[in-house]
């Protein structure tokens, strides 16, 4: 069974395609329903982008705190594995920024 993909579209830029698990996480961080179809209207883009950026920053702060705790305890700090949330969120963040500049919506699943 092929993995489900989300395709985010906007007149402001190229489509952003990602696996469902990542897309659903990012949508939840943006305060949106993680359903297979949706829209971020132009008036909601700034808030959605800010929430996405805050979610990424919160994860990075949590990782930094774990590293500090490990170093304080004299343990080896945990290593980042794989692609970070910041890297996964970047293309969608950029599409949101472009759509915000142009005053157009971002949609998915339509």
VOLOVO-103726 format. One record per residue: chain; x negated, y, z of N, C-alpha, C, O in turn. Coordinates in nm, 3 decimals. Layout:
VOLOVO-103726
+----+---------+---------+---------+---------+---------+---------+---------+---------+---------+---------+---------+---------+
: ch :    n.c1 :    n.c2 :    n.c3 :   ca.c1 :   ca.c2 :   ca.c3 :    c.c1 :    c.c2 :    c.c3 :    o.c1 :    o.c2 :    o.c3 :
+----+---------+---------+---------+---------+---------+---------+---------+---------+---------+---------+---------+---------+
:  A :       X :       Y :       Z :       X :       Y :       Z :       X :       Y :       Z :       X :       Y :       Z :
...
+----+---------+---------+---------+---------+---------+---------+---------+---------+---------+---------+---------+---------+
END
This chain:
VOLOVO-103726
+----+---------+---------+---------+---------+---------+---------+---------+---------+---------+---------+---------+---------+
: ch :    n.c1 :    n.c2 :    n.c3 :   ca.c1 :   ca.c2 :   ca.c3 :    c.c1 :    c.c2 :    c.c3 :    o.c1 :    o.c2 :    o.c3 :
+----+---------+---------+---------+---------+---------+---------+---------+---------+---------+---------+---------+---------+
:  A :  -0.084 :  -0.118 :   0.000 :   0.000 :   0.000 :   0.000 :  -0.089 :   0.125 :   0.000 :  -0.174 :   0.139 :   0.088 :
:  A :  -0.071 :   0.214 :  -0.096 :  -0.156 :   0.333 :  -0.102 :  -0.126 :   0.428 :   0.015 :  -0.015 :   0.433 :   0.066 :
:  A :  -0.228 :   0.502 :   0.054 :  -0.212 :   0.598 :   0.162 :  -0.124 :   0.714 :   0.115 :  -0.132 :   0.758 :   0.001 :
:  A :  -0.040 :   0.761 :   0.205 :   0.046 :   0.874 :   0.172 :  -0.037 :   1.002 :   0.170 :  -0.121 :   1.024 :   0.256 :
:  A :  -0.011 :   1.085 :   0.071 :  -0.081 :   1.212 :   0.056 :   0.015 :   1.328 :   0.072 :   0.134 :   1.317 :   0.040 :
:  A :  -0.037 :   1.437 :   0.121 :   0.037 :   1.563 :   0.124 :  -0.032 :   1.655 :   0.024 :  -0.155 :   1.661 :   0.018 :
:  A :   0.048 :   1.728 :  -0.054 :  -0.004 :   1.825 :  -0.149 :   0.054 :   1.961 :  -0.110 :   0.175 :   1.983 :  -0.122 :
:  A :  -0.032 :   2.049 :  -0.064 :   0.008 :   2.185 :  -0.030 :  -0.010 :   2.272 :  -0.154 :  -0.116 :   2.269 :  -0.218 :
:  A :   0.095 :   2.348 :  -0.189 :   0.092 :   2.429 :  -0.310 :   0.127 :   2.574 :  -0.278 :   0.203 :   2.603 :  -0.186 :
:  A :   0.068 :   2.663 :  -0.357 :   0.100 :   2.804 :  -0.348 :   0.058 :   2.870 :  -0.477 :  -0.038 :   2.828 :  -0.541 :
:  A :   0.129 :   2.974 :  -0.513 :   0.090 :   3.053 :  -0.630 :  -0.042 :   3.124 :  -0.607 :  -0.103 :   3.174 :  -0.702 :
:  A :  -0.087 :   3.129 :  -0.482 :  -0.208 :   3.203 :  -0.446 :  -0.337 :   3.126 :  -0.470 :  -0.445 :   3.185 :  -0.465 :
:  A :  -0.329 :   2.994 :  -0.495 :  -0.453 :   2.919 :  -0.510 :  -0.429 :   2.777 :  -0.555 :  -0.316 :   2.735 :  -0.582 :
:  A :  -0.538 :   2.705 :  -0.562 :  -0.534 :   2.565 :  -0.605 :  -0.465 :   2.479 :  -0.499 :  -0.465 :   2.512 :  -0.381 :
:  A :  -0.406 :   2.368 :  -0.544 :  -0.342 :   2.274 :  -0.453 :  -0.444 :   2.217 :  -0.356 :  -0.561 :   2.198 :  -0.389 :
:  A :  -0.398 :   2.190 :  -0.235 :  -0.480 :   2.125 :  -0.132 :  -0.415 :   1.990 :  -0.106 :  -0.298 :   1.982 :  -0.068 :
:  A :  -0.492 :   1.884 :  -0.126 :  -0.441 :   1.747 :  -0.109 :  -0.514 :   1.682 :   0.006 :  -0.637 :   1.688 :   0.014 :
:  A :  -0.439 :   1.619 :   0.096 :  -0.502 :   1.549 :   0.208 :  -0.418 :   1.430 :   0.251 :  -0.299 :   1.422 :   0.222 :
:  A :  -0.483 :   1.340 :   0.321 :  -0.413 :   1.223 :   0.374 :  -0.309 :   1.265 :   0.477 :  -0.324 :   1.367 :   0.544 :
:  A :  -0.204 :   1.186 :   0.487 :  -0.090 :   1.219 :   0.573 :  -0.131 :   1.243 :   0.718 :  -0.085 :   1.339 :   0.780 :
:  A :  -0.216 :   1.160 :   0.773 :  -0.253 :   1.174 :   0.915 :  -0.315 :   1.310 :   0.942 :  -0.282 :   1.375 :   1.041 :
:  A :  -0.404 :   1.354 :   0.856 :  -0.468 :   1.485 :   0.872 :  -0.368 :   1.596 :   0.850 :  -0.361 :   1.690 :   0.929 :
:  A :  -0.289 :   1.587 :   0.744 :  -0.190 :   1.690 :   0.713 :  -0.090 :   1.705 :   0.827 :  -0.055 :   1.817 :   0.864 :
:  A :  -0.043 :   1.595 :   0.881 :   0.055 :   1.601 :   0.989 :  -0.004 :   1.665 :   1.114 :   0.064 :   1.743 :   1.182 :
:  A :  -0.129 :   1.634 :   1.145 :  -0.196 :   1.697 :   1.258 :  -0.206 :   1.848 :   1.237 :  -0.174 :   1.925 :   1.327 :
:  A :  -0.248 :   1.890 :   1.119 :  -0.262 :   2.032 :   1.091 :  -0.127 :   2.103 :   1.095 :  -0.117 :   2.215 :   1.144 :
:  A :  -0.024 :   2.039 :   1.043 :   0.109 :   2.099 :   1.048 :   0.156 :   2.118 :   1.192 :   0.213 :   2.222 :   1.227 :
:  A :   0.131 :   2.018 :   1.277 :   0.170 :   2.031 :   1.418 :   0.091 :   2.143 :   1.486 :   0.146 :   2.218 :   1.567 :
:  A :  -0.038 :   2.155 :   1.453 :  -0.118 :   2.264 :   1.509 :  -0.061 :   2.400 :   1.468 :  -0.067 :   2.496 :   1.544 :
:  A :  -0.006 :   2.407 :   1.347 :   0.052 :   2.531 :   1.296 :   0.191 :   2.557 :   1.354 :   0.251 :   2.661 :   1.326 :
:  A :   0.241 :   2.464 :   1.434 :   0.373 :   2.479 :   1.492 :   0.485 :   2.443 :   1.396 :   0.599 :   2.487 :   1.412 :
:  A :   0.451 :   2.364 :   1.296 :   0.548 :   2.325 :   1.194 :   0.588 :   2.179 :   1.214 :   0.517 :   2.102 :   1.278 :
:  A :   0.703 :   2.144 :   1.160 :   0.748 :   2.005 :   1.156 :   0.655 :   1.931 :   1.060 :   0.621 :   1.984 :   0.954 :
:  A :   0.614 :   1.810 :   1.096 :   0.520 :   1.737 :   1.010 :   0.591 :   1.650 :   0.907 :   0.538 :   1.547 :   0.865 :
:  A :   0.710 :   1.692 :   0.867 :   0.787 :   1.616 :   0.768 :   0.718 :   1.620 :   0.631 :   0.634 :   1.707 :   0.607 :
:  A :   0.754 :   1.528 :   0.542 :   0.690 :   1.521 :   0.410 :   0.719 :   1.640 :   0.319 :   0.652 :   1.657 :   0.218 :
:  A :   0.818 :   1.722 :   0.354 :   0.848 :   1.841 :   0.275 :   0.862 :   1.961 :   0.366 :   0.912 :   1.950 :   0.478 :
:  A :   0.817 :   2.074 :   0.318 :   0.833 :   2.194 :   0.400 :   0.782 :   2.318 :   0.330 :   0.733 :   2.313 :   0.217 :
:  A :   0.795 :   2.429 :   0.400 :   0.753 :   2.558 :   0.348 :   0.706 :   2.646 :   0.462 :   0.762 :   2.643 :   0.572 :
:  A :   0.604 :   2.724 :   0.435 :   0.565 :   2.833 :   0.524 :   0.594 :   2.960 :   0.444 :   0.526 :   2.992 :   0.347 :
:  A :   0.697 :   3.031 :   0.487 :   0.738 :   3.153 :   0.420 :   0.633 :   3.262 :   0.439 :   0.558 :   3.259 :   0.536 :
:  A :   0.628 :   3.358 :   0.348 :   0.526 :   3.464 :   0.357 :   0.522 :   3.533 :   0.494 :   0.413 :   3.565 :   0.543 :
:  A :   0.636 :   3.557 :   0.554 :   0.638 :   3.627 :   0.683 :   0.585 :   3.540 :   0.797 :   0.557 :   3.592 :   0.905 :
:  A :   0.573 :   3.410 :   0.777 :   0.524 :   3.318 :   0.881 :   0.378 :   3.276 :   0.861 :   0.322 :   3.206 :   0.945 :
:  A :   0.316 :   3.318 :   0.752 :   0.180 :   3.273 :   0.720 :   0.078 :   3.314 :   0.824 :  -0.006 :   3.234 :   0.864 :
:  A :   0.084 :   3.438 :   0.868 :  -0.014 :   3.488 :   0.965 :  -0.009 :   3.407 :   1.095 :  -0.113 :   3.368 :   1.148 :
:  A :   0.111 :   3.381 :   1.144 :   0.128 :   3.304 :   1.267 :   0.081 :   3.160 :   1.248 :   0.013 :   3.105 :   1.334 :
:  A :   0.117 :   3.099 :   1.135 :   0.077 :   2.961 :   1.108 :  -0.075 :   2.950 :   1.101 :  -0.133 :   2.857 :   1.157 :
:  A :  -0.139 :   3.044 :   1.032 :  -0.285 :   3.042 :   1.020 :  -0.351 :   3.062 :   1.156 :  -0.448 :   2.994 :   1.189 :
:  A :  -0.299 :   3.157 :   1.234 :  -0.357 :   3.183 :   1.366 :  -0.344 :   3.061 :   1.457 :  -0.437 :   3.029 :   1.532 :
:  A :  -0.231 :   2.993 :   1.451 :  -0.212 :   2.873 :   1.533 :  -0.305 :   2.761 :   1.488 :  -0.359 :   2.688 :   1.571 :
:  A :  -0.324 :   2.747 :   1.359 :  -0.417 :   2.646 :   1.306 :  -0.559 :   2.676 :   1.355 :  -0.628 :   2.586 :   1.403 :
:  A :  -0.600 :   2.801 :   1.344 :  -0.735 :   2.840 :   1.389 :  -0.750 :   2.819 :   1.540 :  -0.856 :   2.776 :   1.586 :
:  A :  -0.646 :   2.849 :   1.616 :  -0.651 :   2.829 :   1.762 :  -0.662 :   2.681 :   1.796 :  -0.735 :   2.644 :   1.889 :
:  A :  -0.592 :   2.596 :   1.723 :  -0.600 :   2.452 :   1.746 :  -0.739 :   2.397 :   1.719 :  -0.789 :   2.313 :   1.793 :
:  A :  -0.800 :   2.445 :   1.612 :  -0.937 :   2.404 :   1.578 :  -1.033 :   2.452 :   1.687 :  -1.120 :   2.376 :   1.731 :
:  A :  -1.018 :   2.577 :   1.729 :  -1.105 :   2.632 :   1.834 :  -1.088 :   2.556 :   1.965 :  -1.186 :   2.533 :   2.036 :
:  A :  -0.966 :   2.516 :   1.997 :  -0.941 :   2.441 :   2.121 :  -1.012 :   2.305 :   2.117 :  -1.070 :   2.262 :   2.217 :
:  A :  -1.007 :   2.239 :   2.001 :  -1.077 :   2.110 :   1.991 :  -1.228 :   2.131 :   2.005 :  -1.294 :   2.052 :   2.072 :
:  A :  -1.281 :   2.234 :   1.943 :  -1.425 :   2.259 :   1.954 :  -1.465 :   2.292 :   2.097 :  -1.572 :   2.250 :   2.142 :
:  A :  -1.380 :   2.367 :   2.168 :  -1.408 :   2.399 :   2.308 :  -1.406 :   2.273 :   2.395 :  -1.487 :   2.258 :   2.487 :
:  A :  -1.313 :   2.183 :   2.365 :  -1.306 :   2.056 :   2.439 :  -1.432 :   1.973 :   2.416 :  -1.485 :   1.915 :   2.511 :
:  A :  -1.478 :   1.967 :   2.294 :  -1.600 :   1.892 :   2.262 :  -1.721 :   1.956 :   2.331 :  -1.806 :   1.885 :   2.385 :
:  A :  -1.728 :   2.090 :   2.330 :  -1.838 :   2.160 :   2.396 :  -1.836 :   2.132 :   2.546 :  -1.942 :   2.113 :   2.606 :
:  A :  -1.718 :   2.130 :   2.606 :  -1.707 :   2.101 :   2.750 :  -1.754 :   1.960 :   2.781 :  -1.819 :   1.937 :   2.883 :
:  A :  -1.721 :   1.865 :   2.694 :  -1.767 :   1.727 :   2.715 :  -1.919 :   1.718 :   2.707 :  -1.982 :   1.644 :   2.782 :
:  A :  -1.978 :   1.794 :   2.617 :  -2.125 :   1.796 :   2.603 :  -2.190 :   1.855 :   2.728 :  -2.288 :   1.801 :   2.779 :
:  A :  -2.135 :   1.966 :   2.775 :  -2.189 :   2.030 :   2.896 :  -2.177 :   1.935 :   3.015 :  -2.270 :   1.922 :   3.095 :
:  A :  -2.063 :   1.871 :   3.027 :  -2.043 :   1.777 :   3.139 :  -2.143 :   1.662 :   3.133 :  -2.196 :   1.620 :   3.236 :
:  A :  -2.168 :   1.612 :   3.013 :  -2.264 :   1.502 :   2.999 :  -2.404 :   1.549 :   3.035 :  -2.476 :   1.478 :   3.105 :
:  A :  -2.443 :   1.665 :   2.988 :  -2.576 :   1.718 :   3.019 :  -2.591 :   1.745 :   3.168 :  -2.695 :   1.718 :   3.227 :
:  A :  -2.487 :   1.798 :   3.228 :  -2.489 :   1.827 :   3.372 :  -2.504 :   1.698 :   3.452 :  -2.571 :   1.697 :   3.555 :
:  A :  -2.443 :   1.591 :   3.404 :  -2.452 :   1.462 :   3.472 :  -2.580 :   1.386 :   3.435 :  -2.602 :   1.274 :   3.481 :
:  A :  -2.663 :   1.448 :   3.353 :  -2.787 :   1.384 :   3.313 :  -2.768 :   1.274 :   3.210 :  -2.854 :   1.188 :   3.193 :
:  A :  -2.657 :   1.277 :   3.142 :  -2.627 :   1.178 :   3.039 :  -2.653 :   1.235 :   2.900 :  -2.667 :   1.356 :   2.882 :
:  A :  -2.658 :   1.145 :   2.806 :  -2.675 :   1.187 :   2.668 :  -2.542 :   1.246 :   2.618 :  -2.438 :   1.183 :   2.632 :
:  A :  -2.546 :   1.368 :   2.559 :  -2.420 :   1.428 :   2.513 :  -2.362 :   1.349 :   2.395 :  -2.436 :   1.292 :   2.315 :
:  A :  -2.231 :   1.346 :   2.385 :  -2.167 :   1.274 :   2.274 :  -2.200 :   1.340 :   2.140 :  -2.211 :   1.463 :   2.131 :
:  A :  -2.215 :   1.258 :   2.039 :  -2.242 :   1.310 :   1.904 :  -2.111 :   1.323 :   1.828 :  -2.018 :   1.243 :   1.844 :
:  A :  -2.107 :   1.424 :   1.746 :  -1.990 :   1.439 :   1.659 :  -1.997 :   1.330 :   1.553 :  -2.103 :   1.303 :   1.497 :
:  A :  -1.884 :   1.268 :   1.527 :  -1.880 :   1.162 :   1.428 :  -1.783 :   1.199 :   1.317 :  -1.675 :   1.251 :   1.344 :
:  A :  -1.822 :   1.173 :   1.197 :  -1.732 :   1.196 :   1.084 :  -1.713 :   1.343 :   1.054 :  -1.794 :   1.428 :   1.090 :
:  A :  -1.604 :   1.370 :   0.987 :  -1.570 :   1.504 :   0.944 :  -1.494 :   1.574 :   1.057 :  -1.399 :   1.519 :   1.112 :
:  A :  -1.537 :   1.694 :   1.091 :  -1.474 :   1.766 :   1.201 :  -1.336 :   1.819 :   1.161 :  -1.303 :   1.829 :   1.043 :
:  A :  -1.258 :   1.853 :   1.262 :  -1.127 :   1.911 :   1.237 :  -1.142 :   2.044 :   1.162 :  -1.061 :   2.075 :   1.074 :
:  A :  -1.244 :   2.122 :   1.197 :  -1.268 :   2.249 :   1.127 :  -1.288 :   2.224 :   0.977 :  -1.232 :   2.296 :   0.894 :
:  A :  -1.366 :   2.124 :   0.943 :  -1.391 :   2.094 :   0.802 :  -1.265 :   2.046 :   0.732 :  -1.241 :   2.080 :   0.617 :
:  A :  -1.184 :   1.968 :   0.801 :  -1.060 :   1.917 :   0.741 :  -0.958 :   2.030 :   0.723 :  -0.884 :   2.031 :   0.626 :
:  A :  -0.956 :   2.124 :   0.817 :  -0.858 :   2.233 :   0.813 :  -0.896 :   2.343 :   0.716 :  -0.809 :   2.419 :   0.672 :
:  A :  -1.024 :   2.354 :   0.683 :  -1.073 :   2.468 :   0.604 :  -0.996 :   2.491 :   0.473 :  -0.954 :   2.604 :   0.449 :
:  A :  -0.975 :   2.390 :   0.388 :  -0.905 :   2.417 :   0.261 :  -0.763 :   2.471 :   0.282 :  -0.720 :   2.560 :   0.210 :
:  A :  -0.691 :   2.416 :   0.380 :  -0.556 :   2.463 :   0.406 :  -0.560 :   2.605 :   0.465 :  -0.477 :   2.689 :   0.429 :
:  A :  -0.654 :   2.630 :   0.552 :  -0.670 :   2.764 :   0.609 :  -0.694 :   2.866 :   0.498 :  -0.635 :   2.974 :   0.499 :
:  A :  -0.779 :   2.832 :   0.405 :  -0.808 :   2.924 :   0.295 :  -0.686 :   2.946 :   0.205 :  -0.664 :   3.057 :   0.157 :
:  A :  -0.608 :   2.841 :   0.183 :  -0.485 :   2.856 :   0.104 :  -0.386 :   2.945 :   0.178 :  -0.322 :   3.030 :   0.117 :
:  A :  -0.374 :   2.928 :   0.308 :  -0.286 :   3.014 :   0.388 :  -0.331 :   3.160 :   0.381 :  -0.249 :   3.250 :   0.367 :
:  A :  -0.461 :   3.182 :   0.391 :  -0.514 :   3.319 :   0.383 :  -0.485 :   3.381 :   0.247 :  -0.444 :   3.497 :   0.239 :
:  A :  -0.506 :   3.306 :   0.140 :  -0.481 :   3.358 :   0.006 :  -0.333 :   3.389 :  -0.013 :  -0.297 :   3.492 :  -0.070 :
:  A :  -0.247 :   3.299 :   0.034 :  -0.103 :   3.319 :   0.023 :  -0.059 :   3.441 :   0.104 :   0.028 :   3.516 :   0.061 :
:  A :  -0.120 :   3.459 :   0.219 :  -0.089 :   3.575 :   0.302 :  -0.127 :   3.704 :   0.231 :  -0.050 :   3.800 :   0.231 :
:  A :  -0.245 :   3.707 :   0.170 :  -0.290 :   3.826 :   0.095 :  -0.194 :   3.860 :  -0.018 :  -0.165 :   3.977 :  -0.044 :
:  A :  -0.144 :   3.755 :  -0.086 :  -0.058 :   3.777 :  -0.204 :   0.091 :   3.781 :  -0.170 :   0.173 :   3.813 :  -0.255 :
:  A :   0.125 :   3.750 :  -0.045 :   0.264 :   3.756 :  -0.003 :   0.352 :   3.647 :  -0.065 :   0.468 :   3.671 :  -0.098 :
:  A :   0.295 :   3.528 :  -0.081 :   0.370 :   3.417 :  -0.139 :   0.370 :   3.298 :  -0.041 :   0.286 :   3.291 :   0.049 :
:  A :   0.463 :   3.207 :  -0.059 :   0.480 :   3.093 :   0.031 :   0.377 :   2.983 :   0.004 :   0.313 :   2.978 :  -0.101 :
:  A :   0.364 :   2.894 :   0.101 :   0.292 :   2.767 :   0.086 :   0.396 :   2.657 :   0.106 :   0.469 :   2.658 :   0.205 :
:  A :   0.403 :   2.564 :   0.013 :   0.499 :   2.454 :   0.023 :   0.427 :   2.321 :   0.013 :   0.313 :   2.314 :  -0.033 :
:  A :   0.495 :   2.214 :   0.056 :   0.442 :   2.079 :   0.040 :   0.557 :   1.984 :   0.017 :   0.668 :   2.004 :   0.066 :
:  A :   0.528 :   1.881 :  -0.058 :   0.626 :   1.775 :  -0.082 :   0.738 :   1.811 :  -0.177 :   0.838 :   1.739 :  -0.184 :
:  A :   0.723 :   1.918 :  -0.251 :   0.828 :   1.959 :  -0.346 :   0.772 :   1.962 :  -0.487 :   0.845 :   1.994 :  -0.581 :
+----+---------+---------+---------+---------+---------+---------+---------+---------+---------+---------+---------+---------+
END
